[in-house]
Amino acid sequence: MSEQSDTVDKHLKSKSKFLSLVLRHDPAAAGIALDAAGWVAVDALLTGCAAAGTPITRAQFDEIVRTNDKGRLAVSPDGARVRANQGHSVEVELGHVPVDPPAVLYHGTAVGSVPAIRAAGLLRQGRHHVHLADDPVAAAAVGGRHGKPVVLTVDAARMRADGHAFYLTPNGVWLADVVPAAYLTFPG
């Protein structure tokens, strides 16, 4: 990869992080308001980003959406609106319907978080849901963002049988309101 393409990639990554911040946590950072389901007009978002000092062209926006390996953003079929798929700390109703999960799901965390999770289970913290993965490798990657990763196994089949709801986002992230410690298996 050339030095120039490294610079372009870092520049787009910075813009992508700003979009994620605005659409998940702080719409006011770009002077916008999300509707009840988390949607905002792309044009209004891009205008707000520019006013906030992070100009993003429509071509850059489209590239960010196209190349985001985590699929964090959803664009309406007509391309006019955008929202984050999950991870909100602001109040939105994403309209996810409960679905039956696979028998086992995974949660990646940092080793330092394990004692609190053993005591209280997985809690939403400041988000709407606990995020889970159907792949232990993906869960480890998430846990690695916060320190030495630990992957916890979730007995999703037993949770579901006991009445807990699960939701699947368009980008393949599993969501639950809470995962009590009794449904978790801790490594070693």
C-alpha positions in Angstrom: 0.0 0.0 0.0 1.4 3.4 -0.9 2.0 6.2 1.6 -0.7 8.2 -0.2 -3.3 5.5 0.1 -2.4 5.0 3.8 -3.2 8.7 4.3 -6.5 8.4 2.5 -7.5 5.3 4.5 -6.7 7.1 7.8 -8.6 10.2 6.7 -11.7 8.1 5.8 -11.4 6.2 9.0 -11.4 9.4 11.0 -14.5 10.6 9.1 -16.1 7.2 9.7 -15.5 7.4 13.4 -17.1 10.9 13.4 -20.2 9.5 11.6 -20.4 6.7 14.2 -20.2 9.2 17.0 -22.9 11.4 15.6 -25.3 8.6 14.6 -24.9 6.5 17.7 -24.0 8.9 20.6 -24.0 12.6 19.9 -26.2 13.9 17.0 -25.7 17.5 18.4 -22.0 17.2 17.5 -23.1 17.8 13.9 -26.1 19.9 14.7 -28.6 17.3 13.6 -31.5 15.4 15.2 -32.3 11.8 14.6 -35.9 10.7 14.1 -37.5 8.2 16.5 -35.9 5.3 14.6 -32.5 6.8 14.4 -32.7 8.0 10.8 -31.5 11.3 9.4 -31.3 12.7 5.9 -27.8 12.1 4.4 -27.7 15.7 3.0 -28.5 17.1 6.5 -25.8 14.9 8.1 -23.2 15.9 5.6 -24.0 19.6 6.0 -23.8 19.2 9.7 -20.5 17.4 9.6 -19.0 20.2 7.5 -20.3 22.8 9.9 -18.7 20.8 12.7 -15.3 20.9 11.0 -15.4 17.4 9.6 -16.4 17.9 5.9 -17.5 14.6 4.2 -18.4 14.5 0.5 -21.1 12.3 -0.7 -18.5 10.2 -2.5 -16.6 9.8 0.7 -19.8 9.0 2.6 -20.6 6.3 0.0 -17.1 4.9 0.3 -17.3 4.8 4.1 -20.6 2.9 3.9 -19.4 0.5 1.2 -16.0 -0.4 2.9 -17.0 -0.5 6.5 -16.2 -4.1 7.4 -18.5 -3.9 10.4 -21.5 -2.7 8.5 -22.3 -0.1 11.2 -24.4 2.1 8.9 -27.7 1.4 7.1 -28.7 3.6 4.2 -32.4 3.7 3.1 -33.2 2.0 -0.3 -33.5 5.4 -2.0 -30.1 6.5 -0.5 -31.6 9.6 1.1 -31.4 8.6 4.8 -28.9 6.9 7.0 -28.8 5.4 10.6 -26.5 3.3 12.7 -27.5 -0.3 12.9 -26.8 -0.7 16.7 -24.7 0.6 19.5 -26.7 3.7 20.3 -26.4 5.5 23.6 -29.1 8.0 22.5 -32.7 7.1 22.6 -33.9 5.4 19.4 -36.3 2.6 18.5 -34.6 0.5 15.8 -37.6 -1.8 15.4 -35.7 -5.0 15.6 -38.0 -8.0 16.1 -37.1 -10.9 18.3 -35.6 -13.9 16.5 -34.4 -17.3 17.6 -30.7 -17.2 18.1 -28.2 -20.0 17.4 -27.7 -22.3 20.4 -24.5 -20.6 21.4 -23.4 -17.0 21.0 -20.2 -15.2 22.1 -19.2 -12.0 23.9 -15.7 -10.5 23.7 -14.5 -8.5 26.5 -11.2 -7.5 28.2 -9.7 -9.7 30.9 -10.1 -6.9 33.4 -13.9 -6.9 33.0 -14.3 -10.6 33.9 -14.8 -10.2 37.7 -17.6 -7.7 37.3 -19.3 -9.9 34.6 -19.0 -13.0 36.8 -20.9 -11.0 39.5 -23.5 -9.2 37.5 -23.6 -10.8 34.0 -23.4 -8.8 30.8 -25.2 -5.5 31.2 -26.0 -2.8 28.5 -23.8 -0.2 30.2 -24.6 3.0 28.3 -26.0 1.3 25.3 -29.5 -0.1 24.4 -28.4 -3.7 24.2 -25.6 -6.2 25.0 -23.8 -7.0 21.8 -23.1 -10.7 20.9 -21.5 -12.5 18.0 -22.1 -15.9 16.4 -18.4 -16.3 15.9 -15.8 -16.5 18.6 -13.1 -14.9 16.4 -15.3 -11.8 15.9 -16.0 -11.7 19.6 -12.2 -11.9 20.3 -11.6 -9.0 18.0 -14.2 -6.8 19.9 -12.7 -7.8 23.2 -9.2 -6.9 21.9 -10.2 -3.3 21.5 -10.3 -2.9 25.2 -7.3 -4.9 26.4 -6.3 -8.6 26.5 -9.4 -10.3 25.0 -11.5 -12.9 26.7 -14.3 -14.7 24.9 -17.3 -15.7 26.9 -19.8 -18.3 25.7 -23.5 -17.6 26.0 -26.0 -20.4 26.3 -28.4 -18.6 24.0 -30.7 -21.6 23.6 -31.3 -21.9 27.3 -31.8 -18.1 27.6 -34.4 -18.1 24.8 -36.2 -21.1 26.4 -36.3 -19.1 29.6 -38.0 -16.2 27.9 -35.1 -13.8 27.0 -35.4 -12.1 23.6 -32.7 -11.8 21.0 -32.5 -9.5 18.1 -30.3 -9.7 14.9 -29.2 -6.5 13.3 -28.9 -6.1 9.5 -25.1 -6.3 9.9 -25.2 -9.6 11.8 -24.7 -8.4 15.4 -26.8 -10.3 18.0 -28.4 -8.1 20.7 -29.9 -9.0 24.1 -31.2 -6.8 26.9 -29.0 -8.5 29.4 -27.1 -11.8 29.8 -27.3 -13.0 33.4 -24.1 -14.7 34.6 -25.9 -18.1 34.9 -26.0 -18.3 31.1 -22.3 -17.6 30.7 -19.3 -19.9 30.4 -16.0 -18.4 31.3 -12.7 -19.7 29.9 -10.3 -21.6 32.1 
